[in-house]
Amino acid sequence: MPIFRISAIVNIGISCGRDGVKENVMVSGRGQITLPAKVRRRLGLASGGVLVLEERKGEIILRPAAVMEIETFSDSDIAAWDKEDRLTDPERTAIRKRLGRKR
């Protein structure tokens, strides 16, 4: 069976305040990209850093994410998120199975 590897060049605009900086990055066959070192340094991204990916009108927007401890949020905030959860029970079960969780 042949193995196909597909790569594409994606132009991602990363905004740093008033100056827009654009870099070309390669998308691997596994869907992975590598952010250029100078961009990571400028944005203060370290290994294991989290980004928010947003798809908007055919564009991909990446922004550094703020990760906060769960204790930061009130019980009512968490209850509201649970209420807004749109996953069906089978979807939730499938995700937990993939993650190796039994709950």
Backbone as CSV, one residue per row, in Angstrom:
resi,resn,N_x,N_y,N_z,CA_x,CA_y,CA_z,C_x,C_y,C_z
1,MET,0.842,-1.163,0.000,0.000,0.000,0.000,0.898,1.240,0.000
2,PRO,0.667,2.181,-0.929,1.510,3.385,-0.966,1.213,4.303,0.209
3,ILE,2.244,5.005,0.649,2.094,5.981,1.727,2.210,7.369,1.109
4,PHE,1.205,8.194,1.326,1.205,9.545,0.792,1.481,10.530,1.910
5,ARG,2.381,11.418,1.666,2.649,12.490,2.610,2.315,13.797,1.912
6,ILE,1.462,14.562,2.523,1.028,15.812,1.931,1.550,16.961,2.778
7,SER,2.148,17.926,2.132,2.584,19.125,2.823,2.036,20.326,2.075
8,ALA,1.833,21.393,2.783,1.356,22.629,2.171,2.056,23.787,2.846
9,ILE,2.151,24.879,2.131,2.701,26.093,2.720,1.531,26.955,3.135
10,VAL,1.542,27.386,4.382,0.483,28.231,4.911,1.107,29.543,5.336
11,ASN,0.543,30.642,4.893,1.032,31.955,5.296,0.216,32.395,6.485
12,ILE,0.835,32.475,7.645,0.142,32.838,8.875,0.607,34.223,9.284
13,GLY,-0.327,35.137,9.399,0.006,36.487,9.847,-0.021,36.527,11.364
14,ILE,1.066,36.906,11.973,1.131,37.004,13.423,1.315,38.476,13.739
15,SER,0.354,39.042,14.411,0.377,40.465,14.692,1.084,40.734,16.015
16,CYS,1.994,41.655,16.014,2.707,42.049,17.227,2.442,43.530,17.453
17,GLY,1.281,43.834,17.963,0.947,45.225,18.205,0.691,45.965,16.911
18,ARG,1.468,46.992,16.666,1.214,47.827,15.494,1.866,47.294,14.226
19,ASP,2.873,46.445,14.337,3.569,45.915,13.160,3.071,44.514,12.856
20,GLY,2.582,44.287,11.654,2.185,42.943,11.241,3.403,42.208,10.707
21,VAL,3.645,41.013,11.176,4.775,40.215,10.735,4.214,38.970,10.074
22,LYS,4.729,38.625,8.910,4.260,37.426,8.229,5.433,36.486,8.016
23,GLU,5.180,35.215,8.248,6.178,34.166,8.055,5.515,33.033,7.290
24,ASN,6.253,32.359,6.448,5.756,31.155,5.798,6.189,29.957,6.629
25,VAL,5.246,29.072,6.901,5.550,27.855,7.637,5.010,26.674,6.849
26,MET,5.637,25.538,7.015,5.202,24.313,6.339,4.253,23.542,7.237
27,VAL,3.220,22.965,6.637,2.316,22.080,7.352,2.730,20.660,6.987
28,SER,3.066,19.850,7.988,3.516,18.483,7.725,2.329,17.596,7.368
29,GLY,2.607,16.402,6.952,1.575,15.426,6.647,0.731,15.083,7.859
30,ARG,1.250,15.332,9.051,0.505,15.085,10.288,-0.214,16.345,10.769
31,GLY,-0.175,17.418,9.960,-0.870,18.642,10.326,-0.108,19.526,11.289
32,GLN,1.178,19.294,11.450,1.969,20.050,12.413,2.690,21.204,11.723
33,ILE,2.870,22.295,12.468,3.675,23.416,11.988,4.733,23.726,13.031
34,THR,5.790,24.384,12.590,6.819,24.855,13.503,6.835,26.369,13.420
35,LEU,6.648,27.008,14.557,6.704,28.464,14.591,8.169,28.885,14.603
36,PRO,8.522,29.869,13.789,9.912,30.329,13.754,10.369,30.801,15.134
37,ALA,11.642,30.549,15.449,12.195,30.876,16.769,12.043,32.354,17.100
38,LYS,12.266,33.230,16.129,12.172,34.663,16.429,10.741,35.061,16.785
39,VAL,9.749,34.403,16.207,8.349,34.677,16.545,8.051,34.167,17.948
40,ARG,8.542,32.944,18.257,8.329,32.394,19.605,8.942,33.295,20.668
41,ARG,10.151,33.777,20.407,10.818,34.660,21.372,10.043,35.969,21.541
42,ARG,9.630,36.554,20.415,8.914,37.831,20.458,7.613,37.727,21.244
43,LEU,6.939,36.573,21.129,5.657,36.388,21.805,5.798,35.716,23.167
44,GLY,7.021,35.374,23.536,7.251,34.753,24.838,6.706,33.336,24.931
45,LEU,6.727,32.604,23.825,6.228,31.222,23.804,7.359,30.257,24.111
46,ALA,7.161,29.448,25.121,8.145,28.432,25.485,7.610,27.068,25.072
47,SER,8.456,26.078,25.138,8.045,24.710,24.846,6.862,24.346,25.738
48,GLY,5.839,23.778,25.156,4.647,23.423,25.900,3.649,24.559,26.032
49,GLY,3.976,25.722,25.460,3.068,26.865,25.503,1.783,26.556,24.744
50,VAL,0.730,27.228,25.116,-0.582,26.984,24.517,-0.978,28.160,23.641
51,LEU,-1.511,27.848,22.463,-2.014,28.859,21.547,-3.500,28.660,21.332
52,VAL,-4.191,29.738,21.031,-5.596,29.665,20.604,-5.579,29.729,19.093
53,LEU,-6.222,28.757,18.441,-6.330,28.745,16.994,-7.755,29.125,16.643
54,GLU,-7.889,30.103,15.771,-9.203,30.535,15.331,-9.238,30.516,13.810
55,GLU,-10.278,29.935,13.263,-10.477,29.955,11.814,-11.512,31.023,11.531
56,ARG,-11.128,32.004,10.708,-12.033,33.111,10.431,-11.950,33.479,8.950
57,LYS,-13.041,33.274,8.236,-13.137,33.645,6.820,-11.963,33.111,6.006
58,GLY,-11.654,31.850,6.170,-10.592,31.220,5.400,-9.188,31.524,5.884
59,GLU,-9.058,32.168,7.017,-7.748,32.459,7.580,-7.573,31.719,8.895
60,ILE,-6.324,31.455,9.235,-5.998,30.841,10.519,-5.328,31.909,11.364
61,ILE,-5.851,32.108,12.550,-5.292,33.097,13.461,-4.801,32.365,14.700
62,LEU,-3.545,32.587,15.062,-2.954,31.989,16.260,-2.656,33.100,17.254
63,ARG,-3.068,32.884,18.508,-2.791,33.842,19.573,-2.309,33.087,20.793
64,PRO,-1.355,33.664,21.524,-0.955,33.021,22.787,-2.169,32.944,23.712
65,ALA,-2.323,31.816,24.380,-3.458,31.607,25.282,-3.036,31.907,26.707
66,ALA,-3.993,32.345,27.472,-3.769,32.523,28.914,-4.341,31.293,29.594
67,VAL,-3.489,30.501,30.205,-3.928,29.300,30.899,-4.026,29.636,32.382
68,MET,-5.209,29.369,32.939,-5.441,29.722,34.335,-5.836,28.479,35.115
69,GLU,-5.499,28.485,36.386,-5.886,27.372,37.238,-7.394,27.355,37.404
70,ILE,-7.962,26.165,37.499,-9.406,26.011,37.609,-9.957,26.724,38.835
71,GLU,-9.134,26.865,39.891,-9.588,27.540,41.102,-9.906,29.008,40.855
72,THR,-9.443,29.545,39.723,-9.695,30.937,39.376,-11.178,31.178,39.102
73,PHE,-11.876,30.136,38.687,-13.265,30.270,38.277,-14.211,29.831,39.391
74,SER,-15.362,30.501,39.451,-16.353,30.172,40.476,-17.141,28.933,40.065
75,ASP,-17.812,28.343,41.038,-18.668,27.194,40.744,-19.760,27.564,39.750
76,SER,-20.275,28.794,39.821,-21.332,29.206,38.884,-20.779,29.342,37.467
77,ASP,-19.509,29.803,37.315,-18.888,29.854,35.986,-18.803,28.454,35.389
78,ILE,-18.315,27.529,36.189,-18.145,26.149,35.713,-19.498,25.532,35.390
79,ALA,-20.514,25.796,36.215,-21.863,25.279,35.953,-22.411,25.841,34.642
80,ALA,-22.139,27.103,34.356,-22.599,27.713,33.095,-21.929,27.045,31.907
81,TRP,-20.633,26.731,32.020,-19.941,26.045,30.923,-20.530,24.659,30.708
82,ASP,-20.818,23.958,31.801,-21.432,22.634,31.676,-22.773,22.726,30.971
83,LYS,-23.542,23.751,31.285,-24.858,23.938,30.665,-24.728,24.215,29.171
84,GLU,-23.680,24.948,28.778,-23.461,25.293,27.378,-22.803,24.166,26.575
85,ASP,-22.373,23.120,27.236,-21.708,21.998,26.578,-22.648,21.401,25.535
86,ARG,-22.193,21.355,24.285,-23.043,20.880,23.197,-22.722,19.451,22.749
87,LEU,-21.860,18.773,23.468,-21.526,17.403,23.099,-22.671,16.466,23.469
88,THR,-22.919,15.516,22.590,-23.894,14.481,22.920,-23.200,13.456,23.803
89,ASP,-23.981,12.628,24.492,-23.380,11.601,25.340,-22.475,10.658,24.546
90,PRO,-22.893,10.191,23.330,-21.984,9.329,22.553,-20.681,10.040,22.155
91,GLU,-20.755,11.338,21.819,-19.539,12.085,21.479,-18.623,12.189,22.698
92,ARG,-19.197,12.475,23.842,-18.421,12.597,25.081,-17.762,11.260,25.427
93,THR,-18.517,10.161,25.273,-17.981,8.826,25.549,-16.825,8.501,24.613
94,ALA,-16.977,8.835,23.330,-15.920,8.570,22.346,-14.651,9.354,22.676
95,ILE,-14.807,10.601,23.091,-13.646,11.420,23.447,-12.952,10.848,24.680
96,ARG,-13.726,10.487,25.684,-13.133,9.913,26.896,-12.421,8.604,26.590
97,LYS,-13.003,7.815,25.693,-12.372,6.546,25.306,-11.033,6.810,24.631
98,ARG,-11.008,7.808,23.723,-9.763,8.161,23.046,-8.715,8.657,24.015
99,LEU,-9.154,9.365,25.065,-8.213,9.895,26.048,-7.857,8.878,27.128
100,GLY,-8.522,7.710,27.081,-8.218,6.676,28.054,-8.894,6.887,29.383
101,ARG,-9.961,7.671,29.400,-10.698,7.906,30.645,-11.991,7.117,30.619
102,LYS,-12.393,6.625,31.763,-13.566,5.753,31.825,-14.810,6.441,32.314
103,ARG,-14.780,7.587,32.780,-15.919,8.259,33.388,-17.002,8.604,32.446
